[in-house]
């Protein structure tokens, strides 16, 4: 062995290694991005599902209606199809007033890049519980939920825990809000939260195709 020989890499060898690393990074980046998107979608579906369960449990425990309320751009276009809250009405009084409605859970926002799909049966499950007297901020004569003078789309739970005579679906997918309107990324994975008439719910995996609003139901993931 030549004692004067120095160990190390030539410039050509370093360039080859850098090219290989660049190729590997280019291959891995879309995979990592997809994993990140799926993680946010899973997190969003779990959080929204938990809020719905909270609303149902609150309705049953307090014998009064509770609602999963959706913001469709009433307050801020950037919150359209991204914000939700849990709201309830205290109906156990002779005359129900504005002060008898309250937030069980304040407004929550879905992760960046995840939106509600309004084209896939965003709930409009609105109902009135008996005669609620002079209530001026909750349910109007058209059974629309009004909070502070603003009308919201809701998924309502009766004191029995039921929702209505029909099942309901909420769809979550990857997308962005542009001028207050949602734009869905296609193709992409999605989540469907399915509610039975009795208020029971489960999360299902879906897959959006090339056509807007076109999705494929893949199977159940969690109740």
N, C-alpha and C positions, 0 to 999 in steps of 0.2 A: 504494500500500500504506500502510495506517495504521501509522505508526511506533510508536504506543502499544499496538498489538495484541500480545498475548503468545501464543507457540506452546505447545501442550500438548493434553491430552485432557480431555474433559468426564467427569464422573462416569458418565454414561450410557454413553459409549463404553468406559470401563474395565470397567463391568459386563458389557457385551456380550462383550468380549474374554475376561473371566474365565469367562463361561458357555460360550463356545466351547472354551476350554482344558479345562474340566471335562468337556464332552461327549467331547472327543478322548481324555482320560485314561480315562474310563469305557469307551470302546471298546477302547483299547489294553491296559488292565490284564488282561483275560482272555487276550489273545493272549500277553502277556509271561509270564503265569503258566503257560500251556500250554507255551511254549518252555522255561521253566525246568524243568518236570516232565519233558519229553522229554529234556532235557540230562542230568538226574539218572538217568533210566531208561537212557539210552545209556551213561553212565559206569558204572552198576551192572552192566549186562550185560557190558561190556568187562572190568571188574575180575573178575567171577565167571568169565568165560570164560578169562581169563589164569590164574586160580588152578587151574582144571581142567586147563589145558595144563601148568602147573607140576607138578601131581600125576602126570600121565601121563608127562611127560619124566623125572621123578624115578624113577618105577617102572622105566622102561626102562633108564635110565642106571645104576641101582644094583641091577638084577635083584631087586627086592623089591616087595611090594605098597605102593601109596600110595592115599590116600583124600581125596576132597573131603568134609569133614564138615560137617553142618548142625545148628545149634542150633534145637531146636523148643521151647525154654522150660525146659530142664533146669536152667540156672544162674540165669536172670533172665527173668521173663515179658516184660520189655521187649525182650529180645534174640530172642524167639521169631520164627522165620521171617525173621530179619534178619542173623544172624551165621553165618559160615562160616570154616573153617580147612583147611589141608592137613596131613595126618598120614601117617606111614609107620611100618612095622615092619621092623626089622632081623632077618631070619630066618636069617642065615648063621651059626648057632651050634648046638651040640648041643642045648642047652636054651634056648629063647627065654623071656626073663623080662620083667617090667614095664619094666625099664630099657631094653629094646630097642625100645620104641615112643617116637616123638618127633615134635614138630611141625616140619614143613618151613616152614610159614607159620602164624604165630599167628592168633588170631581176628580177623577183619575184620568190620566192620559196614556194611550197606548204607546209602545216604543216607536221610535222613529222608523219609518219604512213599513209599519203595519197599520192597516186601516180596516174599518168595517165596510163590507160590500153592500151598498144600498140596493143593488139590483137583485139581490138574493134574499128576498123576504125579510128585510130589516123589520123587526116586530112593530106592529101597530095594534098591540093587544091592549085596548083601553076599555075600562069598564067602570061602572059606578056602583058603590056599595050602599044600597038603600037611599033614604032621604037624608042628605047631609046639610039640610037647612041653608044657612046663609054663607056657605063656603064661597069665597070670592077669588080664590087663587089656585084651587086644585082642579076639580073636574067641572068643565062647563057642560052646557046642555048637549053638546056633541060628543061627550065622553072623552075630551082631549085633556091631558094633564097640563095645567098651567101653574107655573112657579114664578112668582114675582111678575106676573103679567106676560110671561113668555110661554109659548106652547112647545111641548117636547114630545117626541116619539118615545114610547115606553113599552116595557114588558112588565105587566102588572101581575101581582100575586094576591089572590083573595085570602082572607083569614083562614080558610080551609087549606091553603097551600096550593090550590088549583090555579090555573091561569085563565082558561076560557074553554069554549067548546071545541077548539082546534089546537093542534100542536103548533109550535113556533120554531123558527130556525134563525140563528145568528151566524153569519159568515165572516171570518177574518182572513185576510190575505195580505200579500206584499203589495205596496203601492204608495202613492204620494197624493197630497192634496194640492191641486192647482186652481187658484181663484175660487176656493171654496168647494170645488168638485173633485171627487176621487178619480185617480187614474191607476188602474190595476196593471201590475207587471205580469205579462204572459210569455211563456208558460211559467208557472210557479206553484209551490205547495200552498195549501190553505187549511183552515180548521173550521169545522161546523159544530156549533153548540146546539144540540137538538133538545127541545123541551116537549114533554108529553102533556096531555090535558091535565094530568094530576100535578104538574109542576116538576116532575122528576126530570133530570137532565143528564146528558152525556156529551163527551167531546168526540167528534169523528174526524178522521183525516180526509182531506179532499185534494184534488189536483186540478188546477186551472189549465185549460188548453190554450190554443192559439186564438180562439174567438173570445171577444169580451163577454164576461159573465158565464162562459161555458166552463163548467167544472165537473169532475168525476169524483163520486163518493168512493173512498178506498176502504174504509172500515173503522170500527170503533176503537178508541184508544183509552178512554177513561170516563168513569162515571163520577 
